[in-house]
Amino acid sequence: MLTYDLTKQGKTPLYHALYRAIREDIAAGALAAGERLPSKRALAEHLGVSVVTVEAAYRLLVDEGYAAARERSGYYVLAEGVPAPAPAAGREPLRLLEEERAQTQTDFPYSLWFRTLRKVITDQGSRLVARSPNEGCAVLRNAIARYLLRCRGMHAQPEQIVVGSGSEQLYGAVARTLGREKLYAIEWPSYGQIEAVYRGMGARVERLPIGPDGVDSAALAATEAEVLHVTPFHSWPTGATAPAAKRYEYLQWAARRPGRYLVEDDFDSEFYQAGRPLESLYSMDERGSVIYLNTFSRSLAPSMRMGYMILPPALIPLYRQRVGMYSCSVPVLEQYTLAAFMDQGHFERHLNRVRRRARERGG
C-alpha cells in the first residue's frame, strides 16, 4: 500500500501533494509501468484522507499522462513520459510551430469563452469600467497563482505576478527592471523579438549558440553577461528542450556571480506531450534568481494579448520603482473573463483536449 506523510504540505492542497508523491514514485521507478494503483477507497482509508482527495489526485495523474483509468478495473501506471522530441530532420521547425498554432485556434472553445464573458459582464458590472491596477487586476493575478500551484506545483504569491499584453511588453519590463546597461545573453537562434526588444531598450545583447539540449556549455561559461534569457522547453525555432542537467547548469551559472538573473521564457510549456511537464527553472530555483514569463497568446489564441511575469520577491521593490508607473494595457473585461475561465477549470480542460488531440495525431 502506498504510504505518504501528507501532514507537512503547508498551503499545498492535499490532492496535489498526493499527486506529486505518486508522481515522484513513478519517476523514481518505485511504481512500475503497468502496476495497478490502490483503489480510491482503500488508499483514502490508509492515508486518512477523503475519497474525493484520492480521486482528484488520480485524475491529475491521468491528465498528465502518468496513469490510465481502465473501466471496472482501476488505475494503472503508465511509463514515465518524456517531453516531445525536437522536430525530425527534413521538416522545418517553423512549419511545425505554425501548424500547432493553427490547431490551437481550431480547438479554442469559443462558445464557452463567450458564455463566461457574458456571465462576467452580468456579475461584475461597474468593476469592468474601473481602471486596472498597473500590475493587473487582483482577480486575475490570484487566478494565475492558483492555477500554477494546482497544475504546475509552482509557488508564487499574487503580488509577485505582473500581467502584461503579451511577451514583447514583458521583455521590455524585464529590461527596465534589471537595467538597460546590463549585458543580456540570449539563445541563438531564437525568437527574433527577444533581441529586438532588448536592443530597442538600449541594452547590449550577446548571442550564445544553442544545441539540441540548450545553450552551449563553453559559451555559457565564457560569457560576461549578467542576464541569461532562455526558453528551456521547445525553444524556437530549433525545438530544443533543456533536460534537468542543463537547467541546473543555468542555475549554477546564475549562482556564480552576485546580480546575475535568468529570464525563463516558458511560452510553450503547456503543450508538452506524453507525461509530465518538465519542472520549471522557477520551481528549481532556491536563490530568487529566476524571472518567469508565460503568455496566453499561445495556449488560447493569438488574439489573446495577455501574458504574465513572476518576479522574485527581492525584485518587486525595484520593479515598482522603475516600471510601476506604467499602466496595464490589458482590458479589464478580458482580465476578469480569463480569471473566471481559469477558476472554473475551463482553461485546464482546454489544454488537456489540445494535448490529447495532438497525441492522437501523432504530434
C-alpha positions as CSV (number, residue, x, y, z in Angstrom):
1,M,0.0,0.0,0.0
2,L,1.3,3.5,-0.9
3,T,2.3,5.4,2.3
4,Y,3.0,9.1,2.3
5,D,3.2,11.8,5.0
6,L,0.7,14.4,3.9
7,T,0.7,16.4,7.1
8,K,3.6,18.8,6.2
9,Q,2.3,20.3,3.0
10,G,1.8,23.9,4.1
11,K,-0.7,25.5,1.8
12,T,-0.4,22.9,-0.9
13,P,-3.8,21.2,-1.5
14,L,-3.9,17.6,-0.2
15,Y,-4.8,16.2,-3.6
16,H,-1.9,17.9,-5.3
17,A,0.5,16.8,-2.5
18,L,-0.7,13.2,-3.1
19,Y,-0.4,13.6,-6.9
20,R,3.2,14.8,-6.5
21,A,4.1,12.0,-4.1
22,I,2.8,9.3,-6.5
23,R,4.3,11.1,-9.5
24,E,7.8,11.0,-7.8
25,D,7.4,7.3,-7.1
26,I,6.6,6.7,-10.8
27,A,9.6,8.9,-11.9
28,A,11.9,7.0,-9.5
29,G,10.7,3.6,-10.7
30,A,9.2,2.7,-7.3
31,L,6.0,2.2,-9.2
32,A,6.5,0.3,-12.4
33,A,4.6,0.7,-15.7
34,G,1.5,-1.5,-15.8
35,E,1.3,-1.6,-12.0
36,R,-2.2,-1.2,-10.6
37,L,-2.7,1.7,-8.1
38,P,-4.7,1.0,-5.0
39,S,-8.4,1.6,-5.2
40,K,-9.5,5.1,-4.3
41,R,-11.4,3.9,-1.2
42,A,-8.6,1.7,0.1
43,L,-5.9,4.4,-0.4
44,A,-8.2,7.1,1.2
45,E,-8.7,4.9,4.3
46,H,-5.0,4.1,4.5
47,L,-3.9,7.7,4.3
48,G,-6.7,9.1,6.4
49,V,-8.0,11.4,3.6
50,S,-11.2,11.6,1.7
51,V,-12.0,9.6,-1.4
52,V,-12.5,12.9,-3.2
53,T,-8.9,13.8,-2.5
54,V,-7.6,10.5,-3.9
55,E,-9.9,10.8,-6.9
56,A,-8.6,14.3,-7.7
57,A,-5.0,13.1,-7.4
58,Y,-5.7,10.1,-9.7
59,R,-7.5,12.3,-12.2
60,L,-4.5,14.7,-12.3
61,L,-2.1,11.7,-12.8
62,V,-4.3,10.6,-15.8
63,D,-4.5,14.1,-17.2
64,E,-0.7,14.5,-17.0
65,G,0.0,11.1,-18.6
66,Y,1.3,9.2,-15.5
67,A,-1.6,6.8,-15.2
68,A,-4.5,5.4,-17.2
69,A,-8.1,4.6,-16.0
70,R,-9.5,1.3,-17.1
71,E,-13.2,0.8,-16.8
72,R,-14.2,-1.5,-14.0
73,S,-10.6,-2.3,-13.3
74,G,-9.0,0.8,-11.7
75,Y,-6.0,3.0,-12.3
76,Y,-2.7,1.7,-13.8
77,V,0.8,3.3,-14.0
78,L,2.0,4.4,-17.4
79,A,5.6,4.5,-18.4
80,E,7.1,7.9,-17.4
81,G,6.5,10.3,-20.2
82,V,9.2,12.4,-21.8
83,P,9.0,15.8,-23.5
84,A,8.2,15.9,-27.2
85,P,11.4,15.5,-29.2
86,A,12.8,18.1,-31.4
87,P,11.4,18.1,-34.9
88,A,12.8,15.4,-37.2
89,A,15.4,16.3,-39.8
90,G,14.0,17.4,-43.1
91,R,11.0,19.2,-41.6
92,E,11.2,22.8,-40.8
93,P,10.7,23.7,-37.1
94,L,9.0,26.9,-38.1
95,R,6.4,24.9,-40.0
96,L,5.7,22.6,-37.1
97,L,5.1,25.5,-34.8
98,E,2.8,27.2,-37.3
99,E,0.7,24.0,-37.7
100,E,0.4,23.7,-33.9
101,R,-0.7,27.3,-33.6
102,A,-3.3,26.8,-36.2
103,Q,-4.6,23.7,-34.4
104,T,-4.8,25.6,-31.1
105,Q,-7.0,28.2,-32.7
106,T,-9.2,25.5,-34.2
107,D,-9.6,23.9,-30.7
108,F,-10.4,27.2,-29.0
109,P,-13.7,26.8,-27.1
110,Y,-15.4,29.9,-28.5
111,S,-18.8,29.3,-27.1
112,L,-17.6,28.5,-23.6
113,W,-15.3,31.6,-23.6
114,F,-18.2,33.9,-24.7
115,R,-20.6,32.3,-22.2
116,T,-18.0,33.1,-19.5
117,L,-17.6,36.6,-20.8
118,R,-21.4,37.2,-20.7
119,K,-21.6,36.0,-17.1
120,V,-18.7,38.2,-16.1
121,I,-20.5,41.2,-17.6
122,T,-23.6,40.4,-15.6
123,D,-21.9,39.6,-12.4
124,Q,-19.2,42.3,-12.3
125,G,-21.0,45.3,-13.6
126,S,-19.2,48.6,-12.7
127,R,-15.9,46.8,-11.8
128,L,-15.4,46.4,-15.5
129,V,-15.1,50.1,-16.2
130,A,-12.7,50.8,-13.3
131,R,-9.0,51.3,-14.1
132,S,-6.8,48.3,-13.9
133,P,-4.0,48.3,-11.3
134,N,-0.7,48.8,-13.0
135,E,0.4,45.2,-12.3
136,G,-3.0,43.8,-13.5
137,C,-6.3,43.1,-11.7
138,A,-6.1,41.2,-8.4
139,V,-8.7,38.7,-9.6
140,L,-6.5,37.5,-12.5
141,R,-3.3,37.5,-10.5
142,N,-5.0,35.4,-7.9
143,A,-6.3,33.0,-10.5
144,I,-2.9,32.6,-12.1
145,A,-1.3,31.9,-8.8
146,R,-3.9,29.2,-8.0
147,Y,-3.5,27.6,-11.5
148,L,0.3,27.5,-11.2
149,L,0.1,25.8,-7.8
150,R,-2.7,23.4,-8.9
151,C,-1.3,22.3,-12.2
152,R,2.4,23.0,-12.2
153,G,3.3,22.8,-8.5
154,M,4.7,26.4,-8.7
155,H,4.5,28.6,-5.7
156,A,4.0,32.3,-6.5
157,Q,2.3,34.9,-4.4
158,P,-0.2,37.1,-6.4
159,E,1.9,40.2,-5.6
160,Q,4.8,38.6,-7.5
161,I,2.7,38.4,-10.6
162,V,2.6,41.1,-13.3
163,V,0.0,40.9,-16.1
164,G,1.0,42.3,-19.5
165,S,-0.2,42.4,-23.1
166,G,2.0,39.7,-24.5
167,S,5.6,38.6,-24.4
168,E,7.1,41.7,-26.0
169,Q,5.8,44.1,-23.4
170,L,7.1,41.8,-20.7
171,Y,10.5,41.7,-22.3
172,G,10.6,45.4,-22.0
173,A,9.5,45.3,-18.4
174,V,12.4,42.9,-17.7
175,A,14.9,45.3,-19.3
176,R,13.5,48.3,-17.4
177,T,13.6,46.4,-14.1
178,L,17.1,44.9,-14.4
179,G,18.6,47.8,-16.2
180,R,19.4,48.7,-19.8
181,E,23.1,49.0,-19.0
182,K,23.4,45.2,-18.5
183,L,24.6,42.7,-21.0
184,Y,21.8,40.2,-21.9
185,A,22.7,36.8,-23.3
186,I,20.2,35.0,-25.5
187,E,19.9,31.7,-27.2
188,W,20.9,31.8,-30.9
189,P,19.0,31.3,-33.0
190,S,15.9,32.4,-31.0
191,Y,12.6,34.3,-31.3
192,G,13.7,37.5,-33.1
193,Q,11.6,39.8,-30.8
194,I,13.7,38.9,-27.8
195,E,16.8,40.5,-29.2
196,A,14.8,43.3,-30.9
197,V,13.2,44.4,-27.7
198,Y,16.3,44.3,-25.6
199,R,18.3,46.2,-28.2
200,G,15.4,48.6,-28.7
201,M,15.5,49.3,-24.9
202,G,19.2,50.3,-25.3
203,A,20.6,47.1,-23.8
204,R,23.6,45.1,-25.2
205,V,22.9,41.6,-26.4
206,E,25.2,38.6,-26.8
207,R,24.1,35.6,-28.8
208,L,25.0,32.2,-27.4
209,P,24.8,29.2,-29.7
210,I,22.2,26.6,-28.8
211,G,22.4,22.9,-29.3
212,P,19.9,20.0,-29.0
213,D,19.8,20.3,-25.2
214,G,20.2,24.1,-24.7
215,V,22.9,26.8,-24.6
216,D,26.4,25.6,-25.4
217,S,28.2,25.0,-22.1
218,A,31.5,26.5,-23.2
219,A,29.8,29.7,-24.5
220,L,27.8,30.0,-21.3
221,A,30.9,29.6,-19.1
222,A,32.7,32.3,-21.1
223,T,30.0,35.0,-21.3
224,E,30.3,38.1,-19.2
225,A,26.5,38.6,-19.4
226,E,24.6,39.5,-16.2
227,V,21.2,38.2,-17.6
228,L,20.6,35.0,-19.5
229,H,17.3,34.7,-21.4
230,V,16.4,31.1,-22.2
231,T,13.4,29.1,-23.4
232,P,14.1,25.8,-21.7
233,F,11.1,24.0,-23.3
234,H,10.7,23.8,-27.0
235,S,13.0,26.7,-27.9
236,W,12.0,28.5,-31.1
237,P,13.0,27.8,-33.9
238,T,15.2,24.8,-33.1
239,G,12.7,22.9,-31.0
240,A,15.5,22.2,-28.4
241,T,14.4,21.3,-24.8
242,A,16.8,21.6,-22.0
243,P,17.0,18.5,-19.7
244,A,17.3,18.7,-15.9
245,A,21.1,18.7,-16.1
246,K,21.1,21.7,-18.4
247,R,18.6,23.6,-16.3
248,Y,20.8,23.1,-13.2
249,E,23.7,24.4,-15.3
250,Y,21.8,27.6,-15.9
251,L,21.0,27.9,-12.2
252,Q,24.7,27.3,-11.3
253,W,25.7,30.0,-13.8
254,A,23.5,32.5,-12.1
255,A,24.8,31.5,-8.7
256,R,28.4,32.0,-9.5
257,R,28.2,35.8,-9.5
258,P,26.0,38.2,-7.5
259,G,23.5,40.1,-9.5
260,R,23.0,37.5,-12.2
261,Y,19.5,36.7,-13.3
262,L,17.8,34.1,-15.5
263,V,14.7,35.0,-17.6
264,E,12.7,31.8,-18.2
265,D,10.6,32.2,-21.3
266,D,8.1,29.4,-20.9
267,F,5.8,30.2,-23.7
268,D,5.2,26.7,-25.0
269,S,5.2,24.7,-21.7
270,E,1.5,23.9,-21.7
271,F,2.0,21.8,-24.8
272,Y,4.3,19.1,-23.5
273,Q,3.4,15.6,-24.8
274,A,3.1,12.2,-23.1
275,G,3.8,12.7,-19.4
276,R,4.6,15.4,-17.0
277,P,5.7,18.9,-17.9
278,L,9.4,19.5,-17.1
279,E,10.0,21.3,-13.9
280,S,10.4,25.0,-14.5
281,L,13.6,26.8,-13.7
282,Y,11.5,29.0,-11.4
283,S,10.5,25.9,-9.3
284,M,14.1,24.6,-9.2
285,D,15.5,28.0,-8.2
286,E,16.4,28.4,-4.5
287,R,18.1,31.8,-4.7
288,G,15.4,34.0,-6.2
289,S,17.3,34.5,-9.4
290,V,14.6,33.5,-12.0
291,I,12.1,35.8,-13.6
292,Y,9.4,33.6,-15.2
293,L,7.4,34.6,-18.3
294,N,4.4,33.0,-20.0
295,T,1.7,34.0,-22.4
296,F,-1.9,33.1,-23.1
297,S,-1.5,34.0,-26.7
298,R,0.0,30.6,-27.4
299,S,-2.3,28.5,-25.1
300,L,-5.6,30.1,-26.0
301,A,-5.4,32.2,-29.2
302,P,-3.0,34.7,-30.8
303,S,-5.7,37.4,-30.4
304,M,-5.5,37.0,-26.6
305,R,-2.8,39.5,-26.0
306,M,-2.2,38.5,-22.4
307,G,0.8,37.2,-20.6
308,Y,2.3,37.3,-17.2
309,M,5.6,37.6,-15.4
310,I,6.6,36.2,-11.9
311,L,9.2,38.3,-10.2
312,P,11.5,37.0,-7.4
313,P,10.3,38.8,-4.1
314,A,13.6,40.7,-3.9
315,L,13.0,42.4,-7.3
316,I,9.5,43.6,-6.5
317,P,10.6,47.0,-5.0
318,L,12.9,47.6,-7.9
319,Y,10.1,46.8,-10.4
320,R,7.8,49.2,-8.6
321,Q,10.4,51.9,-8.6
322,R,11.4,51.6,-12.3
323,V,8.3,50.1,-14.0
324,G,5.4,50.6,-11.6
325,M,4.2,53.8,-13.1
326,Y,3.3,52.1,-16.4
327,S,-0.4,51.2,-16.8
328,C,-1.6,47.7,-17.5
329,S,-2.7,47.7,-21.2
330,V,-4.9,44.5,-20.9
331,P,-8.6,45.4,-20.9
332,V,-10.3,44.8,-17.5
333,L,-13.1,42.8,-19.1
334,E,-10.6,40.3,-20.6
335,Q,-8.8,40.0,-17.3
336,Y,-11.9,39.2,-15.4
337,T,-13.1,36.8,-18.1
338,L,-9.8,34.9,-18.1
339,A,-9.8,34.7,-14.3
340,A,-13.3,33.1,-14.3
341,F,-12.3,30.8,-17.2
342,M,-9.3,29.6,-15.2
343,D,-11.0,29.3,-11.8
344,Q,-13.8,27.2,-13.3
345,G,-11.4,24.7,-14.8
346,H,-12.1,25.6,-18.4
347,F,-8.5,26.5,-19.2
348,E,-7.1,23.2,-17.9
349,R,-9.7,21.2,-19.7
350,H,-9.0,23.1,-22.9
351,L,-5.2,22.3,-22.6
352,N,-5.9,18.7,-21.9
353,R,-8.1,18.4,-25.0
354,V,-5.4,20.1,-27.2
355,R,-2.7,17.7,-25.8
356,R,-4.9,14.7,-26.2
357,R,-5.7,15.5,-29.8
358,A,-2.1,16.2,-30.6
359,R,-1.2,12.8,-29.3
360,E,-3.9,11.2,-31.4
361,R,-2.5,13.0,-34.4
362,G,0.9,11.6,-33.6
363,G,2.2,15.1,-32.6
